[in-house]
Amino acid sequence: MLGAIVLAYLLIVVNFQSWLDPFIIITALPGALRESADAAAYHTTLNVPSLTGAIMCMGVATANSILMVSFAREQMDEGKNARDAAIEAGFVRIRPC
């Protein structure tokens, strides 16, 4: 998992041509990995379907973070400050399931 996170970080660094934006994106992954920690806390088995779910959850969290950071960056390019851009990205990009 750690190798996958590092590889994803380096791929996003190349895509964004920045070291900071991918770091912000990767900070969403600990919340996604919490499901695996919950499984260990409740003494459930760690099997292929649960690992697949953990990996998919990490992918969804990363994709959502990329969309939010990209939207906030576009708002900042239009002249908004970082706080207003982050709030606007939260209102526009976060959608209930």
CYANA upper distance limits for C-alpha pairs under 8 A (distance plus 0.5 A):
  1 MET  CA      5 ILE  CA      6.75
  2 LEU  CA      6 VAL  CA      6.76
  3 GLY  CA      7 LEU  CA      6.59
  4 ALA  CA      8 ALA  CA      6.51
  5 ILE  CA      9 TYR  CA      6.57
  5 ILE  CA     26 ILE  CA      8.24
  6 VAL  CA     10 LEU  CA      6.73
  7 LEU  CA     11 LEU  CA      6.69
  8 ALA  CA     12 ILE  CA      6.65
  9 TYR  CA     13 VAL  CA      6.64
  9 TYR  CA     22 PRO  CA      6.55
  9 TYR  CA     23 PHE  CA      7.78
  9 TYR  CA     26 ILE  CA      7.30
 10 LEU  CA     14 VAL  CA      6.91
 11 LEU  CA     15 ASN  CA      6.82
 12 ILE  CA     16 PHE  CA      6.47
 12 ILE  CA     17 GLN  CA      8.48
 12 ILE  CA     22 PRO  CA      6.18
 13 VAL  CA     17 GLN  CA      5.91
 13 VAL  CA     18 SER  CA      6.02
 13 VAL  CA     19 TRP  CA      6.22
 13 VAL  CA     21 ASP  CA      8.27
 13 VAL  CA     22 PRO  CA      6.27
 14 VAL  CA     18 SER  CA      7.91
 16 PHE  CA     21 ASP  CA      7.63
 16 PHE  CA     22 PRO  CA      7.83
 18 SER  CA     22 PRO  CA      7.62
 19 TRP  CA     23 PHE  CA      7.05
 20 LEU  CA     24 ILE  CA      6.89
 21 ASP  CA     25 ILE  CA      6.82
 21 ASP  CA     69 VAL  CA      7.53
 22 PRO  CA     26 ILE  CA      6.56
 23 PHE  CA     27 THR  CA      6.85
 24 ILE  CA     28 ALA  CA      8.11
 24 ILE  CA     65 SER  CA      8.49
 24 ILE  CA     69 VAL  CA      8.34
 25 ILE  CA     62 THR  CA      6.85
 25 ILE  CA     65 SER  CA      5.60
 25 ILE  CA     66 ILE  CA      6.56
 25 ILE  CA     69 VAL  CA      7.66
 26 ILE  CA     62 THR  CA      7.28
 26 ILE  CA     65 SER  CA      8.39
 28 ALA  CA     32 ALA  CA      7.31
 28 ALA  CA     61 ALA  CA      6.76
 28 ALA  CA     62 THR  CA      7.37
 28 ALA  CA     65 SER  CA      7.45
 29 LEU  CA     33 LEU  CA      6.59
 29 LEU  CA     58 MET  CA      6.50
 29 LEU  CA     61 ALA  CA      7.08
 29 LEU  CA     62 THR  CA      7.54
 30 PRO  CA     34 ARG  CA      6.77
 31 GLY  CA     35 GLU  CA      8.41
 32 ALA  CA     54 ALA  CA      7.85
 32 ALA  CA     57 CYS  CA      6.41
 32 ALA  CA     58 MET  CA      5.95
 32 ALA  CA     61 ALA  CA      7.09
 33 LEU  CA     37 ALA  CA      7.35
 33 LEU  CA     54 ALA  CA      7.17
 33 LEU  CA     57 CYS  CA      8.41
 33 LEU  CA     58 MET  CA      7.51
 34 ARG  CA     38 ASP  CA      6.67
 35 GLU  CA     39 ALA  CA      6.81
 35 GLU  CA     54 ALA  CA      7.49
 36 SER  CA     40 ALA  CA      6.95
 36 SER  CA     51 LEU  CA      8.50
 36 SER  CA     54 ALA  CA      7.12
 37 ALA  CA     41 ALA  CA      6.68
 38 ASP  CA     42 TYR  CA      6.73
 39 ALA  CA     43 HIS  CA      6.81
 39 ALA  CA     44 THR  CA      5.93
 39 ALA  CA     45 THR  CA      7.92
 39 ALA  CA     46 LEU  CA      7.96
 40 ALA  CA     44 THR  CA      6.69
 40 ALA  CA     45 THR  CA      8.23
 40 ALA  CA     46 LEU  CA      8.30
 46 LEU  CA     50 SER  CA      6.68
 46 LEU  CA     51 LEU  CA      7.45
 47 ASN  CA     51 LEU  CA      6.72
 48 VAL  CA     52 THR  CA      6.50
 49 PRO  CA     53 GLY  CA      6.65
 50 SER  CA     54 ALA  CA      6.73
 51 LEU  CA     55 ILE  CA      6.70
 52 THR  CA     56 MET  CA      6.61
 53 GLY  CA     57 CYS  CA      6.51
 54 ALA  CA     58 MET  CA      6.75
 55 ILE  CA     59 GLY  CA      6.79
 56 MET  CA     60 VAL  CA      6.74
 57 CYS  CA     61 ALA  CA      6.66
 58 MET  CA     62 THR  CA      6.58
 59 GLY  CA     63 ALA  CA      6.60
 60 VAL  CA     64 ASN  CA      6.60
 61 ALA  CA     65 SER  CA      6.61
 62 THR  CA     66 ILE  CA      6.65
 63 ALA  CA     67 LEU  CA      6.85
 64 ASN  CA     68 MET  CA      6.78
 65 SER  CA     69 VAL  CA      6.55
 66 ILE  CA     70 SER  CA      6.46
 67 LEU  CA     71 PHE  CA      6.59
 67 LEU  CA     93 ARG  CA      7.72
 68 MET  CA     72 ALA  CA      6.60
 68 MET  CA     89 ALA  CA      6.17
 68 MET  CA     90 GLY  CA      7.60
 68 MET  CA     93 ARG  CA      6.54
 68 MET  CA     94 ILE  CA      8.47
 69 VAL  CA     73 ARG  CA      6.48
 69 VAL  CA     89 ALA  CA      8.19
 70 SER  CA     74 GLU  CA      6.72
 71 PHE  CA     75 GLN  CA      6.79
 71 PHE  CA     89 ALA  CA      6.38
 71 PHE  CA     93 ARG  CA      8.38
 72 ALA  CA     76 MET  CA      6.72
 72 ALA  CA     82 ALA  CA      8.14
 72 ALA  CA     85 ALA  CA      5.40
 72 ALA  CA     86 ALA  CA      5.99
 72 ALA  CA     88 GLU  CA      7.81
 72 ALA  CA     89 ALA  CA      5.86
 73 ARG  CA     77 ASP  CA      6.71
 73 ARG  CA     85 ALA  CA      7.91
 74 GLU  CA     78 GLU  CA      6.90
 75 GLN  CA     79 GLY  CA      7.24
 75 GLN  CA     80 LYS  CA      6.37
 75 GLN  CA     85 ALA  CA      5.88
 76 MET  CA     80 LYS  CA      5.23
 76 MET  CA     81 ASN  CA      6.42
 76 MET  CA     82 ALA  CA      6.83
 76 MET  CA     85 ALA  CA      6.49
 80 LYS  CA     84 ASP  CA      6.68
 80 LYS  CA     85 ALA  CA      6.38
 81 ASN  CA     85 ALA  CA      6.59
 82 ALA  CA     86 ALA  CA      6.57
 83 ARG  CA     87 ILE  CA      6.76
 84 ASP  CA     88 GLU  CA      6.57
 85 ALA  CA     89 ALA  CA      6.55
 86 ALA  CA     90 GLY  CA      6.67
 87 ILE  CA     91 PHE  CA      6.83
 88 GLU  CA     92 VAL  CA      6.60
 89 ALA  CA     93 ARG  CA      6.03
 89 ALA  CA     94 ILE  CA      8.11
 90 GLY  CA     94 ILE  CA      5.93
